[in-house]
């Protein structure tokens, strides 16, 4: 056994979470601090600015050693570090004064750079009571493990053309066409800019400020950006049209472009905005009210600020670049309008990227810091203006004191709360698609479920409620990046996707773990491109367009144009540079070459170096640099690439389009969980989807550090086994560390009828020998500080009562013994209230016995014990009604534990099956792989070897050049293995009835199949009631399993009864067994509310000993009629009386007409 | 009923016998008797197994129930089981099942002191009765070498401890699989194979070979001298019909006829080690006889009680 395993394959699956957070810590926080605008307080002119934010590991000291993640989980606190930042004060351009502010306890991601367990080897992890293969990537908040769920966003810095009917209703004259670009700043915050097409031929630029969209004529923006002439603008906008190429391939410009350019310029004339400065002033005037802090600035300064802060923010302050981008976008928009190019599909992965943990926190933190600064400014200026006290802004001590009213610590609290709830508490949307649902709890039901939380990406909460289903569609662009199999069925189907096992997310870090210098990378890319024949755009604007030349965009910046005949060579050269480890070109550069086409996508060469993109490895079969031919490609470029399958065939390609790349392995299109299904290529596809669901609901070996965990609920399989038939992914991802099932001997036959309709018969002896035994661990946390009100919070302790005998099963400290068996309603801890001098006890809930597994105390409070975790263990061995499933979406419920001797047995081996399923489970579901698994596992058992069941294995050409051999089928391979051991080729055997000892008249398919025990167990679900609690208002039985309620006999059930004509039964269910009530109705006034019972006074009689007391006679009396003459007894549901009362409250009188006799009217 | 006798005189021929394995023929009887014998061997021959565990200290990684369950599954030498009392029937201890007539006490004390992982095995179980001990699977009894340390119960690391008291009781496999003395009991019907020699001669050697090879088990062979197909091992036949199907596929249906003899059975018995395989068969017959006695007794008493058939069932069961 290897001394130290590096779990690299597994680590890679979690890496994107950690890298994203690492970047935030390493440079993201600093960037935010630098870009946050200082606030100014006018009185004695001064500035406050943030600088140098530091997130420190908690310093250990003698009094308080730092907390490790495990301690946080146990104590139900958060795993955090102190966030300290310098706040800079500057008075009247004087020297900067730095003051350290504590911004509170900032949540720390496990295994990130500032985590104590970073780089810890398995041994150290075990020492710290973690899993030996702890991967991190999540936060611990109040003891709960929460993970940021990545959300799919529009691809950053790429102008995307779109058609949406909602644009039309925006304002008069708008068409449904626009080009949209999501620009992301260096600090990860984003502003989306849209260029709308107006039906009159002009265009408007729109962007959102504080939840409101502002629209500007495109001409104004162009002129405001660059001091240029109308002619230059005209040429720039019309350069893509050339008479020569009319109707040629890739010609996107049309004659109409010139007309529209004129309209745009005429608009400017109409508004008499002729010069650069006039345009800038116009913008400044228009925006000044919404630009806080710039109220007193000149229009041109405000105009500049608007352009800097909201227009194409990814380009910073470079207005020439922005101008070029506007030109490109206008050309793309016109092309879209003229239908020389098609709109980009928003739902296609091609135009998407992910929002990750670090980015989300960065955006939110920035918003919160700005909020804090703004509030601080208010506080200070209020203090100055109040003048009641002698407040001097120049005294830092006083400023600090004032700022304490707006504690800086709330910043980290806000971040923690955001991660705890997944909800953003901000006014504006921060250019994020949703406000809630950003984080989920990383449940450790089993390892596959845990892992899937880190591999899931969500399409966005806004689509969950949408009525259209087009976003849920599996599109070909997602090939290789999102798993086609691993998506839940039901509500989130197609919205919650999982990354494939090979898919990664680009990060800020290069392969050596250093932060990428994007500026340098971009510069070198530009120089490479110039070397490849690109004309840089900066000296002069290009005067031609496609198809002659193609624009080159690097991260949303027009860096030049390249002649279309040279572009293919340039792309090929770039791809070679990507492979080289020594070049400055990063290996995850996305070379999105959109070729010229007849009305296809808008052509161009789009290069992306940005983080948060999907990438996956493929083999480049043209280039190989230093033996490396694994190229990382993104979904944008994949669409235009020729990637063949590695089966050696041409995949139906024509000769003029040979494959340039090759898949590494066909299983690369599947997620980790989907990859574990053996031979999933032989199954009907929905079955594989079901298996992905059920694998995540399996009771498995949940955790190796189970003894140290305090999860609210943990499921644990007592006797797991390693599957005989397994895929290569099983070994690759070390699933043996967390096995999920049992190799059960499964016979497929209809025996006894107890296996009908997906029921299954378990062998009683097998279960008694330990098959599928499981436990549920449940932890109760009792914190006396949180118990009850604040009044007596300090006065409670754990102590056993000396008087109350019922708690004497507990230890004298009021806590249970470890290993003690508790029955429902037994006390499990006793609490003594010192103020009142009373003891109370906590009772075990539920309906099944539990065993005290462990008791942990929180010794933080030295004086008295205040907080304990008590973990219970519920044994859950298989019983009738428990759910099981094979790995092929074949689930079933145990219908009987059948005695071993009554099970059929094999004549040759004497084996009895562990489990019997019905043959009807197969024809309609077509889970051939399950049959294959059975045969293969049987062969594997006889051979004493594990069998490889990697799907699509035949689609790989063998590396050792074994093409000559006959492509033998899988079945014949497995069959001959069985034959050689004296078994039937098809895996069938002759079985004898266990009851009669006679041969069963047909051969039975029998073999080992890996079975999973699912977490749905009857013990959690059964519900039974004869009589019990009633609802106070309606006097009907209450609902809810926990409270001992009944199951609703609903309207559909009522309909069924009526259809059967079972009137008496219906009456029994809905009336007699429900809210049967006899009401006194006054037939004179028809009311049921005015009657009441009056106890008639008996004439005074002497009590005679021995004689029963005469009952006081009761008479009903109508208060409205002042008589009891017309009182009748009527049986009715009690809710009817309630209805009458409710109606009476609304001044509606309900009267009943009471007649005697059924048919009497 | 009276006068007609269905009595037969079954014969048993032992073919192979080891401590934990026996193979014998059972002839001149019905499948019902054969199956009854099989069922009794699996589920109704009594053995002794740990049934009650009192855990004093358990700081191992496995929880109490897990260890108790594992202890229960350890086979104990149960030669005394037939003569022992069921705890429920024991009048010496009023059914609390802790007296010497119906129970055996075990103790286990293990604590890991060294840095090496300590394996707690069935050999660490100390019995109060030398006739009831965990089964020793070593080849030569008394060989206590390190490579044969019995069945592992739990592994302890430094500082962990396991201390417990266990009570073993008599029971049958019907109640819980841990009391089942049989690992495997199976029987097969003896096959009767008739080769149609005339038809066989019409086959070429190649065809014969492929026909012989069609059986996954080695039932037939070709005589190297005469090139005749001979039956070498009829009992290897698993009633899989492969050869018959093959003959049909070759267009020679009726090439071979195979019947299962209705009254001859070949039994294979493997014991868990709790009792010797041969003893298991004897005990099973003994239990079967007791059950028959119960039936016979109840037949006399049928008129006496009003339960009728139900009463007989209650007593017999």
Interface residues (C-beta under 8 A of the other chain):
Chain A: X707 X718 X764 X765 X766 X768 X769 X770 X773 X775 X819 X851 X853 X873 X875 X899 X900 X901 X905 X906 X907 X908 X909 X910 X911 X978 X979 X981 X982 X983 X984 X985 X988 X989 X990 X992 X994 X995 X996 X997 X998 X999 X1003
Chain B: X31 X32 X34 X35 X36 X38 X39 X42 X43 X55 X58 X61 X63 X64 X65 X66 X69 X73 X173 X174 X176 X177 X178 X180 X184 X185 X186 X187 X188 X189 X216 X217 X218 X236 X238 X239 X240 X241 X242 X260 X268 X270
